[in-house]
Amino acid sequence: MHLPAWNLSNRIRPLLTVLAATACGALLAGLLPLRPAVTADPGERSLPGARAVIDAARYPSLQAAFDAVPPEGGMVQLPPGTFEITEPLRLGRGDVQLRGAGAATHIVNKNTEGKSALIVAHPDGEKVKKEDRLWRVHLADFRITGNEQSGHGIEAILCEEIHLEGVTVSYHGGEGIRLDRCYEDPRIVDCLITYNKSTGVNLLGCHDIVVTGCQFEENQDALHCFDGFNLCLTGSCVDDHLGNGVVIENTYGSVLAGNMIEECNAAAVILDRDCYGITISANVIAHNGAGVDLRDAHGCAVSANTFTIMKTDALRIGPGSNRITATGNSFANSLISGEGEVRRQKGDLAAAGLVLEGTSDNVIAGNGFSSVKPKAIELRGEASRRILFSGNGLTDVESDHDQLQDSVLEGNLLPAE
């Protein structure tokens, strides 16, 4: 039976009115989107080229998750938790990111046979062909600790463009981080390296290295860079080391700038074994056993550093070093001029100056030496020659600079009589 047109319209109109009002109300309440929502359909194709993230929580062990990385690389997500290991974890793929949940992801090395916690290396190890080396491994946001009988924390061998970011590496029996011939562009940024029995970061045969924004505390030495090129160590804090701070050997073209190096029992910085073309600038070097020790360094600059309350030899230019430029540095004790007294207590008043020991062809200009002992400039060993000593300020000090041979001494502000 067909209803009259007016009757059909009368029946539909109320329903349309209700639906329209409901939709408008939902829009105003924010319950409906202004544009249609796009929802993922599990049956649809994924983004071309995308790889699934490996969730380590779904695997029986961390090693099983690492082994699941395909040959072309991928990402392993480490969950929060404490994960004890007794054998080294091995990551043998390139183009990999291994990312945790910050300090909440804690890997604990229980090994007591001197084995490392995490080894990043090609499965062929030392025999890997150059063209098959690992590239672009990114370790980020986790904590890894050991014990006095364990080995290194993170050990990478022949891995190019390795990147460590936001990693805490502590309490290992060996070194904290060891990069062994990771030649191309290694980066260590925003990491905490503490309480390791050997060196905090050991860089062996690396090139174009960035270590920035890191904190080093109570390792044996903080950082070694041996047989390398172009270290850029900036904006880091080195504190309370049992041995030395930074030791650089057989390396050139490097810069140490804007770092705080404090209370190392031995030297703050050592350059040895044919170092050249290195700049040490704008650092605070405070209260260490010794300061910057140039044992075998050439054509280097030491500028705009603050050497304060150094126990011995704030800056030493040894017989194996020459052609050094030292400018704009401050060598001082803890005197507060406005108060007219030293801030350090009796028994902690040492504040050393510059030592020249059988060296030649150096520029010492525009430095300030105030209340340092035993002398502002101390000469040792064979005579130092061809020294330009100019425009320096000497206050409340004794100095041997007037005994320099074949040298130019001019324009210096000498201690008041």
DOLUMSE-953927 format. One record per residue (C-alpha): x, y, z; residue number from 1. Coordinates in steps of 0.5 Angstrom, whole numbers, plus 2048, in hexadecimal, padded with zeros to 3 digits. Last residue first. Layout:
<rs>
> X,Y,Z,NUM;
...
</rs>
This chain:
<rs>
> 8D9,85C,85B,417;
> 8D3,85B,857,416;
> 8D3,855,852,415;
> 8D4,856,84B,414;
> 8D0,858,846,413;
> 8D3,856,83F,412;
> 8D4,85A,839,411;
> 8DA,856,837,410;
> 8DE,850,837,409;
> 8E1,84D,831,408;
> 8E5,847,831,407;
> 8EC,844,830,406;
> 8ED,842,837,405;
> 8E7,842,83C,404;
> 8EA,844,843,403;
> 8E5,84A,844,402;
> 8DF,845,843,401;
> 8E1,842,84A,400;
> 8DB,845,84E,399;
> 8D9,846,855,398;
> 8D2,848,856,397;
> 8CD,84D,859,396;
> 8CB,850,852,395;
> 8CE,84E,84C,394;
> 8CA,851,845,393;
> 8CC,84E,83F,392;
> 8CD,853,839,391;
> 8D3,84F,836,390;
> 8D7,849,837,389;
> 8DA,847,830,388;
> 8DE,841,831,387;
> 8E4,83F,82D,386;
> 8E7,83B,832,385;
> 8E6,836,838,384;
> 8EC,834,83B,383;
> 8ED,82D,83D,382;
> 8E9,82A,843,381;
> 8E4,82F,847,380;
> 8E2,836,846,379;
> 8DC,838,84A,378;
> 8D7,83E,848,377;
> 8D2,840,84D,376;
> 8D6,83D,853,375;
> 8D6,839,859,374;
> 8D0,83A,859,373;
> 8CB,83F,856,372;
> 8C8,845,859,371;
> 8C6,848,852,370;
> 8C8,846,84B,369;
> 8C4,849,845,368;
> 8C6,848,83E,367;
> 8C6,84C,838,366;
> 8CC,849,835,365;
> 8D0,843,835,364;
> 8D2,841,82E,363;
> 8D7,83B,82E,362;
> 8DD,839,829,361;
> 8E1,835,82E,360;
> 8E0,830,834,359;
> 8E5,82D,839,358;
> 8E0,82D,83E,357;
> 8DB,833,83F,356;
> 8D6,833,845,355;
> 8D0,837,845,354;
> 8CD,839,84C,353;
> 8CA,835,852,352;
> 8C5,836,857,351;
> 8C6,832,85E,350;
> 8C2,835,864,349;
> 8BE,82F,866,348;
> 8C2,82E,86D,347;
> 8BF,834,870,346;
> 8B8,835,86D,345;
> 8B6,838,866,344;
> 8B2,83E,865,343;
> 8B8,843,865,342;
> 8B8,84A,868,341;
> 8B7,851,866,340;
> 8B0,851,867,339;
> 8AF,855,860,338;
> 8B5,851,85D,337;
> 8B2,84A,85E,336;
> 8B9,846,85E,335;
> 8B8,83F,85C,334;
> 8BF,83E,858,333;
> 8C0,840,851,332;
> 8C2,83F,84A,331;
> 8BE,842,845,330;
> 8BF,840,83E,329;
> 8BF,846,838,328;
> 8C4,843,834,327;
> 8C9,83C,834,326;
> 8CB,83B,82D,325;
> 8D0,835,82C,324;
> 8D5,834,827,323;
> 8D9,82F,82B,322;
> 8D8,828,82F,321;
> 8DC,822,831,320;
> 8E0,826,836,319;
> 8D9,828,83A,318;
> 8D4,82D,83A,317;
> 8D1,82D,840,316;
> 8CA,831,842,315;
> 8C7,831,849,314;
> 8CE,82D,84C,313;
> 8CC,82B,853,312;
> 8C6,82B,857,311;
> 8C1,830,853,310;
> 8BD,835,856,309;
> 8BA,838,850,308;
> 8BD,837,849,307;
> 8B7,83B,845,306;
> 8B8,839,83D,305;
> 8B8,83F,838,304;
> 8BD,83C,834,303;
> 8C2,836,833,302;
> 8C4,835,82C,301;
> 8C8,82F,829,300;
> 8CD,82F,823,299;
> 8D1,829,826,298;
> 8CF,825,82C,297;
> 8D4,81F,830,296;
> 8D3,820,837,295;
> 8CE,826,837,294;
> 8CB,825,83E,293;
> 8C5,829,83F,292;
> 8C3,82A,847,291;
> 8C6,826,84D,290;
> 8C3,822,853,289;
> 8BC,826,851,288;
> 8B9,82C,855,287;
> 8B6,82F,84E,286;
> 8B7,82F,847,285;
> 8B1,833,844,284;
> 8B1,833,83D,283;
> 8B1,838,838,282;
> 8B6,835,833,281;
> 8BB,82F,832,280;
> 8BC,82F,82A,279;
> 8C0,82A,827,278;
> 8C4,82A,821,277;
> 8C9,825,823,276;
> 8CA,81F,827,275;
> 8D0,81B,826,274;
> 8D0,816,82C,273;
> 8CD,81A,832,272;
> 8C8,81F,833,271;
> 8C5,81E,83B,270;
> 8BF,822,83E,269;
> 8BD,823,845,268;
> 8C3,81F,848,267;
> 8C3,81B,84E,266;
> 8BE,81A,853,265;
> 8B8,81D,84F,264;
> 8B5,823,853,263;
> 8B1,827,84D,262;
> 8B1,827,846,261;
> 8AB,82B,844,260;
> 8AB,82C,83C,259;
> 8AA,831,837,258;
> 8AF,82F,832,257;
> 8B3,829,831,256;
> 8B5,82A,829,255;
> 8B8,825,825,254;
> 8BD,825,81E,253;
> 8C2,820,820,252;
> 8C2,819,824,251;
> 8C8,815,826,250;
> 8C6,815,82D,249;
> 8C0,819,831,248;
> 8BF,818,838,247;
> 8B9,81B,83C,246;
> 8B8,81B,843,245;
> 8BD,817,847,244;
> 8BD,812,84C,243;
> 8B8,811,852,242;
> 8B3,816,84E,241;
> 8AF,81B,852,240;
> 8AB,81F,84D,239;
> 8AB,820,845,238;
> 8A5,824,843,237;
> 8A4,824,83B,236;
> 8A3,82A,837,235;
> 8A8,828,831,234;
> 8AC,823,82F,233;
> 8AD,823,828,232;
> 8B3,81E,826,231;
> 8B5,81F,81F,230;
> 8BA,819,81E,229;
> 8BC,812,821,228;
> 8C2,80E,824,227;
> 8BF,80F,82B,226;
> 8B9,813,82E,225;
> 8B9,811,835,224;
> 8B3,814,83A,223;
> 8B1,814,841,222;
> 8B7,811,844,221;
> 8B6,80C,84A,220;
> 8AE,80D,84A,219;
> 8AC,812,850,218;
> 8A7,816,84C,217;
> 8A6,818,844,216;
> 8A0,81C,842,215;
> 89F,81C,83A,214;
> 89C,823,836,213;
> 8A1,821,831,212;
> 8A5,81C,82E,211;
> 8A6,81C,826,210;
> 8AB,818,823,209;
> 8AE,81A,81C,208;
> 8B2,814,81B,207;
> 8B3,80E,820,206;
> 8B9,809,821,205;
> 8B8,808,828,204;
> 8B3,80C,82C,203;
> 8B2,80A,834,202;
> 8AD,80D,838,201;
> 8AC,80C,83F,200;
> 8B3,809,840,199;
> 8B4,803,845,198;
> 8B1,802,84B,197;
> 8AA,805,849,196;
> 8A7,809,84E,195;
> 8A3,80E,849,194;
> 8A1,80F,842,193;
> 89B,813,841,192;
> 899,815,839,191;
> 896,81B,836,190;
> 89A,81A,830,189;
> 89F,814,82D,188;
> 8A0,815,826,187;
> 8A5,811,821,186;
> 8A6,814,81A,185;
> 8AA,80E,816,184;
> 8AF,80A,819,183;
> 8AC,806,81F,182;
> 8B3,803,81F,181;
> 8B1,801,826,180;
> 8AC,805,82A,179;
> 8AC,803,831,178;
> 8A7,806,836,177;
> 8A7,804,83E,176;
> 8AE,801,83E,175;
> 8AF,7FB,842,174;
> 8AD,7F9,849,173;
> 8A6,7FC,847,172;
> 8A2,801,84C,171;
> 89F,805,847,170;
> 89C,807,840,169;
> 896,80B,840,168;
> 894,80C,839,167;
> 891,813,836,166;
> 893,812,82F,165;
> 899,80E,82C,164;
> 89A,80E,825,163;
> 89E,809,820,162;
> 8A0,80C,81A,161;
> 8A4,806,818,160;
> 8A5,800,81C,159;
> 8AC,7FD,81C,158;
> 8AB,7FA,823,157;
> 8A6,7FD,828,156;
> 8A6,7FB,830,155;
> 8A1,7FE,834,154;
> 8A2,7FD,83C,153;
> 8A9,7FA,83C,152;
> 8AB,7F3,840,151;
> 8A8,7F1,846,150;
> 8AC,7EF,84D,149;
> 8AB,7F6,850,148;
> 8A3,7F6,84E,147;
> 89F,7F8,848,146;
> 89A,7FD,846,145;
> 896,7FF,840,144;
> 890,804,840,143;
> 88C,806,83A,142;
> 88A,80C,836,141;
> 88E,80B,82F,140;
> 892,806,82B,139;
> 892,808,824,138;
> 896,804,81F,137;
> 898,807,818,136;
> 89C,802,814,135;
> 89F,7FB,816,134;
> 8A5,7F9,812,133;
> 8A4,7F5,80B,132;
> 8A8,7FA,806,131;
> 8AE,7F9,80B,130;
> 8AE,7F2,80B,129;
> 8AC,7EF,812,128;
> 8B2,7EB,815,127;
> 8B2,7EE,81B,126;
> 8AB,7EC,81D,125;
> 8A8,7E8,818,124;
> 8A1,7E9,81B,123;
> 8A2,7F0,81A,122;
> 8A3,7F4,821,121;
> 89F,7F8,827,120;
> 8A0,7F4,82D,119;
> 89C,7F6,833,118;
> 89E,7F3,83A,117;
> 8A5,7F2,83A,116;
> 8A8,7EC,83C,115;
> 8AD,7EC,842,114;
> 8AC,7E5,845,113;
> 8A7,7E8,84A,112;
> 8A1,7E8,846,111;
> 89B,7EC,84A,110;
> 89A,7F1,844,109;
> 894,7F5,846,108;
> 88F,7F8,841,107;
> 88B,7FD,843,106;
> 885,800,83F,105;
> 882,805,844,104;
> 888,80A,843,103;
> 885,80C,83D,102;
> 880,808,83A,101;
> 884,804,835,100;
> 886,805,82E,99;
> 88B,800,829,98;
> 88B,804,822,97;
> 88D,7FF,81D,96;
> 890,801,816,95;
> 896,7FC,817,94;
> 895,7F5,81A,93;
> 899,7F1,81E,92;
> 897,7F3,825,91;
> 899,7EE,82B,90;
> 897,7EE,832,89;
> 89D,7EB,836,88;
> 89C,7E5,83B,87;
> 899,7E5,842,86;
> 893,7EA,841,85;
> 88E,7ED,846,84;
> 889,7F1,843,83;
> 885,7F7,847,82;
> 87F,7F9,844,81;
> 87C,7FF,840,80;
> 87C,7FC,838,79;
> 881,7FC,833,78;
> 87F,7FE,82C,77;
> 883,7FB,827,76;
> 883,7FF,820,75;
> 885,7FC,819,74;
> 88A,7FA,815,73;
> 88B,7F7,80E,72;
> 88D,7F0,810,71;
> 887,7EF,814,70;
> 887,7F1,81C,69;
> 885,7EA,81F,68;
> 88B,7E9,822,67;
> 88B,7EF,827,66;
> 884,7ED,829,65;
> 887,7E6,82B,64;
> 88D,7E9,82F,63;
> 888,7ED,833,62;
> 885,7E7,835,61;
> 87E,7E3,834,60;
> 87B,7E8,82F,59;
> 875,7EC,830,58;
> 878,7F1,834,57;
> 87E,7F2,82F,56;
> 878,7F6,82B,55;
> 87C,7F6,824,54;
> 879,7FB,820,53;
> 876,7F9,819,52;
> 879,7FB,813,51;
> 876,800,80E,50;
> 878,800,807,49;
> 871,802,804,48;
> 86D,804,80A,47;
> 868,7FE,80C,46;
> 863,7FB,807,45;
> 85C,7FB,809,44;
> 859,7F5,80D,43;
> 85B,7F7,814,42;
> 856,7FD,812,41;
> 859,804,815,40;
> 854,809,816,39;
> 853,810,812,38;
> 84E,814,816,37;
> 849,818,812,36;
> 84A,820,812,35;
> 847,824,818,34;
> 847,81E,81D,33;
> 841,81C,821,32;
> 841,81C,828,31;
> 844,823,829,30;
> 83E,825,82D,29;
> 83C,82A,828,28;
> 83C,825,822,27;
> 838,820,827,26;
> 833,825,828,25;
> 832,826,820,24;
> 832,81F,81F,23;
> 82C,81E,824,22;
> 828,824,821,21;
> 829,821,81A,20;
> 827,81A,81C,19;
> 821,81D,820,18;
> 81E,821,81A,17;
> 81F,81C,815,16;
> 81B,817,819,15;
> 815,81D,81A,14;
> 815,81E,813,13;
> 815,817,811,12;
> 80D,815,813,11;
> 80A,81C,810,10;
> 80E,81B,80A,9;
> 80B,814,809,8;
> 804,817,80B,7;
> 804,81D,806,6;
> 806,818,800,5;
> 800,813,801,4;
> 802,80C,803,3;
> 803,807,7FE,2;
> 800,800,800,1;
</rs>
